[in-house]
Amino acid sequence: MQLLTIGWAEILLIALIVLLLFGAKKIPELMKGLGKGVKSFKDGVNGVEEPEIKADKEPKE
């Protein structure tokens, strides 16, 4: 049994609902905000991991 499988029909339906709710003019603004959020999240994750990686590479005395 497969739960939460999303096919093309469901994705198209979701996209149509988003288009109807927000309108064609707001979607680029929403996607821009989403992209900035994802970039900020990735930068935050990389900022946390880099010092840990550098600390692991240094020889311990």
Secondary structure, DSSP 4 states (H G I P E B T S, - for coil): ---S---HHHHHHHHHHHHHHH-TTTHHHHHHHHHHHHHHHHHHHHHHHHHHHHHHHSPP-
